Amino acid sequence: MTTRGARDVWLSILARWGLVVAVTLVGLFTTFFAALGTVASRPGIGGDYDELIMAAYAPGLYRLSMVFDALGWLGMGGLLVIAGLALSRDAPVRGRLGAALGVTAVTGIIGAFVRMTVVGGLGAQFAAAGADQPAIVALARTVAGIISAFFEAGQLTQGLGFLALGTAALAMPWMPRSIAWLLTLLAFTSLGLLAGDVFLGVFLFPILLLHIFLLAATGLLISRRWWNASAQEDREDREHRGDRDQRGQRGIEGDNTGR
């Protein structure tokens, strides 16, 4: 298989994966905010244990949103792996580095399932606890710290992966600038979330929303651009050959006229 042929295969797979990523993120956004809306009138909402309240009083929607969260991490890691393989012929170091870092999305997947299982279980206890609720809230805060550690590890490695691929994509003449810049921006939002947790001790929820939006937009643009990668490349080749033939014909006609 030629270099371009191998790249077209990976780009075609990437286009389908990008659509799956976008749909998954829409599912995450919808189910999470539906669960939050369900418990919006509950006492204590708006504090630092909203997820515990969601797990207690909207358990089905909360658990479903955590499944989408895990799938979102899987989608993000898969995007890095496939994009890295597509770029590896033109940028071997950064392409392979991005693909390798994509595999580390497993840390975020683990964090999401710990969140679903442990916080979900604590939510059930919270709903039935009565006077013991403060002890469950304290335990939930400890669990949240453990989950954050998984997510912070994922934010670091995924951010570095997007940085490697984004800078490589910006150097590729065949890569659309919009997609290359989106990949680069995803590095900054991921690393920004990490910096907020580590250096400021705060969870930057607006940055997370921006990160989700940029990731969904990247998936949709990739899907639109390379859904029929081989056919599109063949069409562009024919157009280039046609332009060369026309220039050559004009040159021949000019020579004949000169004679």
C-alpha positions as CSV (number, residue, x, y, z in Angstrom):
1,M,0.0,0.0,0.0
2,T,1.3,3.5,-0.9
3,T,1.9,6.2,1.7
4,R,-1.1,8.1,0.6
5,G,-3.2,5.0,0.4
6,A,-2.4,4.1,4.0
7,R,-3.1,7.7,5.1
8,D,-6.4,7.6,3.3
9,V,-7.4,4.5,5.2
10,W,-6.7,6.1,8.6
11,L,-8.4,9.3,7.6
12,S,-11.5,7.4,6.6
13,I,-11.6,5.6,10.0
14,L,-10.9,8.9,11.7
15,A,-13.9,10.5,10.0
16,R,-16.2,7.8,11.4
17,W,-14.6,8.0,14.8
18,G,-15.0,11.7,14.8
19,L,-18.8,11.4,14.3
20,V,-19.0,8.9,17.1
21,V,-17.1,11.3,19.4
22,A,-19.5,14.2,18.6
23,V,-22.6,12.1,19.2
24,T,-21.1,10.8,22.5
25,L,-20.4,14.3,23.8
26,V,-24.0,15.4,22.9
27,G,-25.2,12.4,25.0
28,L,-22.9,13.4,27.9
29,F,-24.1,17.0,27.8
30,T,-27.7,16.0,27.6
31,T,-27.8,13.4,30.3
32,F,-25.7,15.3,32.8
33,F,-27.7,18.5,32.6
34,A,-31.0,16.5,32.6
35,A,-29.9,14.9,35.9
36,L,-28.9,18.3,37.2
37,G,-32.2,19.8,36.2
38,T,-34.1,17.0,37.9
39,V,-32.5,17.8,41.3
40,A,-32.3,21.6,40.8
41,S,-34.8,22.3,43.6
42,R,-33.2,20.0,46.2
43,P,-31.6,21.6,49.3
44,G,-27.8,21.8,49.0
45,I,-27.7,22.0,45.2
46,G,-25.2,24.6,44.0
47,G,-22.7,23.6,46.6
48,D,-19.6,21.3,46.4
49,Y,-21.5,18.0,46.4
50,D,-24.0,18.4,43.6
51,E,-23.0,15.1,42.0
52,L,-23.8,13.3,45.3
53,I,-27.3,14.8,45.2
54,M,-27.7,13.9,41.5
55,A,-26.6,10.3,42.3
56,A,-29.1,10.2,45.2
57,Y,-32.2,11.6,43.5
58,A,-31.6,11.1,39.8
59,P,-29.6,7.9,39.9
60,G,-30.5,6.6,36.4
61,L,-29.6,9.8,34.6
62,Y,-26.5,10.2,36.6
63,R,-25.2,6.7,35.9
64,L,-26.0,7.1,32.2
65,S,-24.1,10.4,32.1
66,M,-21.1,8.7,33.7
67,V,-21.2,6.0,31.0
68,F,-21.1,8.8,28.4
69,D,-18.3,10.4,30.3
70,A,-16.3,7.1,30.0
71,L,-17.1,6.9,26.3
72,G,-16.0,10.5,25.9
73,W,-12.6,9.7,27.3
74,L,-12.5,6.6,25.0
75,G,-13.5,8.8,22.1
76,M,-10.8,11.4,22.9
77,G,-8.1,8.8,23.2
78,G,-9.2,7.0,20.1
79,L,-9.1,10.3,18.2
80,L,-5.5,10.8,19.2
81,V,-4.5,7.3,18.3
82,I,-6.1,7.3,14.9
83,A,-5.0,10.9,14.0
84,G,-1.5,10.0,15.2
85,L,-1.4,7.0,12.9
86,A,-2.7,9.2,10.0
87,L,0.0,11.8,10.6
88,S,2.8,9.3,11.4
89,R,4.1,9.1,7.8
90,D,4.6,12.9,7.5
91,A,5.5,13.6,11.1
92,P,6.8,10.3,12.5
93,V,7.9,11.5,15.9
94,R,4.9,13.7,16.8
95,G,2.4,11.4,15.1
96,R,3.5,8.3,17.0
97,L,3.9,10.2,20.3
98,G,0.3,11.5,19.9
99,A,-1.0,8.0,19.2
100,A,0.9,6.6,22.2
101,L,-0.4,9.3,24.5
102,G,-4.0,8.6,23.3
103,V,-3.8,5.2,24.8
104,T,-3.4,6.8,28.3
105,A,-7.1,7.9,28.1
106,V,-7.7,4.7,30.0
107,T,-7.0,6.8,33.2
108,G,-10.0,9.0,32.5
109,I,-12.1,5.9,31.7
110,I,-11.2,4.4,35.0
111,G,-12.0,7.7,36.7
112,A,-15.4,7.9,35.1
113,F,-16.3,4.3,36.1
114,V,-15.1,5.0,39.7
115,R,-17.3,8.1,39.6
116,M,-20.3,6.1,38.4
117,T,-19.9,3.1,40.8
118,V,-18.6,4.7,44.0
119,V,-20.4,8.1,43.9
120,G,-23.5,6.3,42.6
121,G,-23.4,4.0,45.7
122,L,-22.8,6.9,48.0
123,G,-25.8,8.6,46.5
124,A,-28.0,5.7,47.3
125,Q,-26.8,5.8,50.9
126,F,-27.2,9.5,51.1
127,A,-30.8,9.3,50.0
128,A,-31.5,6.8,52.8
129,A,-29.1,8.1,55.5
130,G,-31.1,10.7,57.3
131,A,-28.9,11.9,60.2
132,D,-25.7,10.3,58.8
133,Q,-25.7,12.5,55.6
134,P,-22.8,14.7,56.8
135,A,-20.5,11.6,57.1
136,I,-21.4,10.5,53.6
137,V,-20.7,14.0,52.3
138,A,-17.3,13.9,53.9
139,L,-16.6,10.5,52.4
140,A,-17.8,11.7,49.0
141,R,-15.3,14.6,49.1
142,T,-12.5,12.1,49.7
143,V,-13.7,10.0,46.8
144,A,-13.9,13.1,44.6
145,G,-10.2,13.7,45.3
146,I,-9.3,10.2,44.1
147,I,-11.3,10.6,41.0
148,S,-9.7,14.0,40.3
149,A,-6.3,12.3,40.4
150,F,-7.3,10.0,37.5
151,F,-8.7,12.9,35.5
152,E,-5.7,15.1,36.1
153,A,-3.4,12.3,34.8
154,G,-5.6,12.0,31.8
155,Q,-5.7,15.8,31.2
156,L,-1.9,15.9,31.3
157,T,-1.3,13.1,28.8
158,Q,-4.2,14.0,26.5
159,G,-3.2,17.6,26.5
160,L,0.4,16.7,25.5
161,G,-1.0,14.4,22.8
162,F,-3.2,17.1,21.3
163,L,-0.2,19.5,21.5
164,A,2.0,17.0,19.6
165,L,-0.7,16.3,16.9
166,G,-1.8,20.0,16.6
167,T,1.7,21.3,16.0
168,A,2.3,18.4,13.5
169,A,-1.0,19.1,11.7
170,L,-0.1,22.9,11.4
171,A,3.0,21.9,9.4
172,M,1.1,19.6,7.0
173,P,0.1,21.3,3.7
174,W,-2.8,18.8,3.2
175,M,-4.3,19.4,6.6
176,P,-7.2,22.0,6.8
177,R,-6.1,24.9,9.0
178,S,-9.4,24.8,11.0
179,I,-8.8,21.2,12.1
180,A,-5.1,21.8,12.9
181,W,-5.9,24.8,15.1
182,L,-8.8,22.9,16.8
183,L,-6.4,20.1,17.7
184,T,-4.0,22.7,19.1
185,L,-6.7,24.5,21.1
186,L,-7.7,21.2,22.7
187,A,-4.2,20.9,24.1
188,F,-4.6,24.3,25.8
189,T,-8.1,23.6,27.2
190,S,-7.0,20.2,28.5
191,L,-3.8,21.6,30.1
192,G,-5.8,24.6,31.4
193,L,-8.1,22.2,33.3
194,L,-5.1,20.5,34.8
195,A,-3.5,23.9,35.8
196,G,-6.8,25.0,37.5
197,D,-6.9,21.8,39.6
198,V,-3.2,21.7,40.5
199,F,-2.2,25.3,40.9
200,L,-5.5,27.1,41.7
201,G,-7.3,24.3,43.5
202,V,-10.5,25.0,41.5
203,F,-12.4,23.1,38.9
204,L,-12.8,25.4,35.9
205,F,-16.2,24.3,34.7
206,P,-16.4,26.9,31.8
207,I,-13.1,25.6,30.4
208,L,-14.5,22.0,30.5
209,L,-17.6,23.2,28.6
210,L,-15.3,24.9,26.0
211,H,-13.2,21.7,25.8
212,I,-16.3,19.6,25.1
213,F,-17.5,22.0,22.5
214,L,-14.1,22.1,20.7
215,L,-13.8,18.3,20.8
216,A,-17.3,17.9,19.3
217,A,-16.6,20.5,16.6
218,T,-13.3,18.8,15.8
219,G,-15.0,15.4,15.4
220,L,-17.7,16.9,13.1
221,L,-15.2,18.8,11.0
222,I,-13.0,15.7,10.6
223,S,-16.0,13.6,9.7
224,R,-17.2,16.1,7.1
225,R,-13.7,16.5,5.6
226,W,-12.6,12.8,5.3
227,W,-15.7,10.7,5.2
228,N,-14.8,9.7,1.6
229,A,-11.1,10.3,1.9
230,S,-9.9,8.2,-1.0
231,A,-12.5,9.5,-3.4
232,Q,-11.8,13.1,-2.4
233,E,-8.0,12.6,-2.8
234,D,-8.6,11.0,-6.3
235,R,-10.8,13.9,-7.3
236,E,-8.2,16.5,-6.2
237,D,-5.5,14.5,-8.1
238,R,-7.6,14.6,-11.2
239,E,-8.1,18.4,-10.8
240,H,-4.4,18.9,-10.4
241,R,-3.6,16.8,-13.4
242,G,-6.2,18.7,-15.4
243,D,-4.6,22.0,-14.4
244,R,-1.2,20.8,-15.4
245,D,-2.6,19.5,-18.7
246,Q,-4.2,22.9,-19.4
247,R,-1.0,24.8,-18.6
248,G,0.9,22.4,-20.8
249,Q,-1.6,22.8,-23.7
250,R,-1.4,26.6,-23.4
251,G,2.4,26.4,-23.5
252,I,2.3,24.3,-26.7
253,E,-0.2,26.7,-28.3
254,G,2.0,29.6,-27.4
255,D,5.0,27.9,-29.0
256,N,3.1,27.2,-32.2
257,T,1.9,30.8,-32.4
258,G,5.4,32.0,-32.0
259,R,6.6,29.9,-34.9
